């Protein structure tokens, strides 16, 4: 969900009420609930957040807008991110000079090129950041941690 003041990222899990709120001015990230999302917010589906990047014009949020299932590991779906959107935190570019606008346009073009290269894979239920050998040698406490805590 997008408003002029914030981005709201709603969890898609059944029964989840949590919403990640990202302030577009302060860049502060907080956790809120669905009822705090204004009805005037522009809503569209995304499949994840790749991250943020700071360019000449300010901070941008990179979101995954399309995905393709490419396989499974132990019944955990592995997805390939196939399309992205780069969303500006700024509402306007009036604060930039013509040279800064051109530089920002070049950097956005370079970023779009990098995102178009194959190689962005993800899963929400399995740890792709550790090898199977390392996972087999971890403690039970580590295994019980959420992917975020790891």
C-alpha positions as a Markdown table, in Angstrom:
| # | Residue | x | y | z |
|---|---|---|---|---|
| 1 | Unk | 0.0 | 0.0 | 0.0 |
| 2 | Unk | 1.4 | 3.4 | -0.9 |
| 3 | Unk | 0.4 | 6.9 | 0.4 |
| 4 | Unk | 2.3 | 10.2 | 0.0 |
| 5 | Unk | 3.6 | 9.7 | 3.5 |
| 6 | Unk | 4.4 | 6.0 | 3.8 |
| 7 | Unk | 4.8 | 2.6 | 2.2 |
| 8 | Unk | 2.8 | -0.2 | 4.0 |
| 9 | Unk | 3.8 | -3.8 | 3.4 |
| 10 | Unk | 1.2 | -6.2 | 4.5 |
| 11 | Unk | 2.0 | -9.8 | 5.4 |
| 12 | Unk | 0.1 | -12.4 | 3.2 |
| 13 | Unk | 0.1 | -15.1 | 5.9 |
| 14 | Unk | -3.4 | -16.2 | 7.0 |
| 15 | Unk | -4.4 | -14.4 | 10.1 |
| 16 | Unk | -1.4 | -12.1 | 10.1 |
| 17 | Unk | -2.3 | -8.6 | 11.2 |
| 18 | Unk | 1.1 | -7.1 | 11.0 |
| 19 | Unk | 2.0 | -4.4 | 8.5 |
| 20 | Unk | 5.5 | -3.0 | 7.9 |
| 21 | Unk | 5.3 | 0.8 | 7.7 |
| 22 | Unk | 8.1 | 2.7 | 6.0 |
| 23 | Unk | 8.1 | 6.5 | 6.5 |
| 24 | Unk | 8.9 | 8.2 | 3.1 |
| 25 | Unk | 10.4 | 11.3 | 4.8 |
| 26 | Unk | 12.3 | 10.0 | 7.8 |
| 27 | Unk | 12.9 | 6.5 | 6.3 |
| 28 | Unk | 11.9 | 5.1 | 9.7 |
| 29 | Unk | 10.6 | 1.5 | 9.6 |
| 30 | Unk | 8.0 | 0.4 | 12.2 |
| 31 | Unk | 5.5 | -2.4 | 12.7 |
| 32 | Unk | 1.8 | -1.5 | 12.7 |
| 33 | Unk | -1.5 | -3.2 | 12.1 |
| 34 | Unk | -3.8 | -3.4 | 9.0 |
| 35 | Unk | -6.4 | -1.0 | 10.4 |
| 36 | Unk | -3.7 | 1.7 | 10.4 |
| 37 | Unk | -3.4 | 1.6 | 6.6 |
| 38 | Unk | -5.4 | 4.5 | 5.2 |
| 39 | Unk | -8.3 | 3.6 | 2.9 |
| 40 | Unk | -6.9 | 6.1 | 0.3 |
| 41 | Unk | -3.7 | 4.1 | -0.1 |
| 42 | Unk | -2.9 | 2.8 | -3.5 |
| 43 | Unk | -2.7 | -1.0 | -3.2 |
| 44 | Unk | -1.0 | -3.6 | -5.4 |
| 45 | Unk | 0.6 | -7.0 | -4.8 |
| 46 | Unk | 4.3 | -7.5 | -4.3 |
| 47 | Unk | 6.2 | -10.7 | -3.5 |
| 48 | Unk | 8.9 | -9.2 | -1.4 |
| 49 | Unk | 11.3 | -6.4 | -0.7 |
| 50 | Unk | 14.8 | -6.7 | -2.2 |
| 51 | Unk | 16.0 | -3.7 | -0.3 |
| 52 | Unk | 16.6 | 0.1 | -0.4 |
| 53 | Unk | 19.2 | 2.1 | -2.3 |
| 54 | Unk | 20.2 | 5.7 | -2.0 |
| 55 | Unk | 20.7 | 7.6 | -5.3 |
| 56 | Unk | 21.1 | 11.2 | -6.2 |
| 57 | Unk | 17.4 | 11.9 | -5.8 |
| 58 | Unk | 17.1 | 10.2 | -2.5 |
| 59 | Unk | 16.2 | 6.7 | -1.2 |
| 60 | Unk | 14.4 | 4.1 | -3.3 |
| 61 | Unk | 12.6 | 1.0 | -2.2 |
| 62 | Unk | 13.1 | -2.0 | -4.5 |
| 63 | Unk | 10.2 | -4.5 | -4.5 |
| 64 | Unk | 9.7 | -7.8 | -6.3 |
| 65 | Unk | 6.6 | -7.6 | -8.5 |
| 66 | Unk | 6.8 | -11.0 | -10.3 |
| 67 | Unk | 8.2 | -14.4 | -9.4 |
| 68 | Unk | 8.5 | -17.8 | -11.0 |
| 69 | Unk | 8.8 | -21.1 | -9.2 |
| 70 | Unk | 12.0 | -22.7 | -10.2 |
| 71 | Unk | 12.2 | -25.7 | -7.9 |
| 72 | Unk | 11.9 | -27.2 | -4.4 |
| 73 | Unk | 14.4 | -28.1 | -1.7 |
| 74 | Unk | 12.9 | -30.6 | 0.8 |
| 75 | Unk | 9.3 | -29.5 | -0.2 |
| 76 | Unk | 10.2 | -25.8 | 0.2 |
| 77 | Unk | 9.4 | -23.7 | -2.9 |
| 78 | Unk | 12.3 | -21.8 | -4.4 |
| 79 | Unk | 11.3 | -18.7 | -6.4 |
| 80 | Unk | 13.1 | -16.6 | -8.9 |
| 81 | Unk | 12.4 | -12.9 | -8.8 |
| 82 | Unk | 11.7 | -11.9 | -12.4 |
| 83 | Unk | 10.5 | -8.3 | -12.2 |
| 84 | Unk | 11.0 | -5.4 | -9.9 |
| 85 | Unk | 9.8 | -1.9 | -9.2 |
| 86 | Unk | 12.0 | 0.9 | -7.9 |
| 87 | Unk | 9.8 | 3.2 | -5.8 |
| 88 | Unk | 11.1 | 6.6 | -4.8 |
| 89 | Unk | 10.6 | 7.8 | -1.3 |
| 90 | Unk | 10.5 | 11.4 | -2.6 |
| 91 | Unk | 7.2 | 12.7 | -3.9 |
| 92 | Unk | 8.8 | 15.1 | -6.4 |
| 93 | Unk | 12.1 | 15.7 | -8.1 |
| 94 | Unk | 11.9 | 19.5 | -8.0 |
| 95 | Unk | 14.8 | 19.7 | -5.6 |
| 96 | Unk | 17.2 | 18.4 | -8.2 |
| 97 | Unk | 19.2 | 20.4 | -10.8 |
| 98 | Unk | 19.1 | 19.2 | -14.4 |
| 99 | Unk | 22.5 | 17.6 | -14.0 |
| 100 | Unk | 21.4 | 15.7 | -10.9 |
| 101 | Unk | 18.2 | 14.6 | -12.7 |
| 102 | Unk | 20.3 | 13.2 | -15.6 |
| 103 | Unk | 22.7 | 11.5 | -13.1 |
| 104 | Unk | 19.8 | 9.9 | -11.2 |
| 105 | Unk | 18.3 | 8.7 | -14.5 |
| 106 | Unk | 21.6 | 7.1 | -15.5 |
| 107 | Unk | 21.9 | 5.4 | -12.0 |
| 108 | Unk | 18.3 | 4.1 | -12.3 |
| 109 | Unk | 19.0 | 2.7 | -15.7 |
| 110 | Unk | 22.1 | 1.0 | -14.3 |
| 111 | Unk | 20.1 | -0.4 | -11.5 |
| 112 | Unk | 17.4 | -1.7 | -13.8 |
| 113 | Unk | 20.1 | -3.4 | -15.9 |
| 114 | Unk | 21.5 | -5.2 | -12.8 |
| 115 | Unk | 17.9 | -6.3 | -11.8 |
| 116 | Unk | 17.3 | -7.7 | -15.3 |
| 117 | Unk | 20.2 | -10.1 | -14.9 |
| 118 | Unk | 19.3 | -13.6 | -13.8 |
| 119 | Unk | 20.2 | -14.6 | -10.3 |
| 120 | Unk | 17.7 | -13.3 | -7.7 |
| 121 | Unk | 16.3 | -16.3 | -5.9 |
| 122 | Unk | 14.3 | -16.5 | -2.7 |
| 123 | Unk | 12.2 | -18.7 | -0.4 |
| 124 | Unk | 10.2 | -17.8 | 2.6 |
| 125 | Unk | 10.4 | -21.1 | 4.3 |
| 126 | Unk | 13.9 | -22.4 | 3.9 |
| 127 | Unk | 17.4 | -21.0 | 4.7 |
| 128 | Unk | 19.2 | -20.5 | 1.4 |
| 129 | Unk | 22.0 | -18.5 | 3.1 |
| 130 | Unk | 23.6 | -21.6 | 4.6 |
| 131 | Unk | 24.8 | -24.8 | 3.0 |
| 132 | Unk | 23.0 | -28.1 | 3.7 |
| 133 | Unk | 26.2 | -29.3 | 5.4 |
| 134 | Unk | 26.3 | -26.3 | 7.7 |
| 135 | Unk | 22.6 | -26.6 | 8.5 |
| 136 | Unk | 23.1 | -30.3 | 9.4 |
| 137 | Unk | 25.8 | -29.2 | 11.9 |
| 138 | Unk | 23.9 | -26.5 | 13.7 |
| 139 | Unk | 22.4 | -26.7 | 17.1 |
| 140 | Unk | 18.7 | -27.4 | 17.7 |
| 141 | Unk | 18.3 | -23.8 | 19.0 |
| 142 | Unk | 19.6 | -22.5 | 15.7 |
| 143 | Unk | 17.2 | -24.7 | 13.8 |
| 144 | Unk | 14.3 | -23.4 | 15.8 |
| 145 | Unk | 15.1 | -19.7 | 15.1 |
| 146 | Unk | 13.2 | -17.9 | 12.5 |
| 147 | Unk | 14.9 | -17.1 | 9.2 |
| 148 | Unk | 15.0 | -13.4 | 10.2 |
| 149 | Unk | 16.7 | -14.2 | 13.5 |
| 150 | Unk | 19.4 | -16.3 | 11.8 |
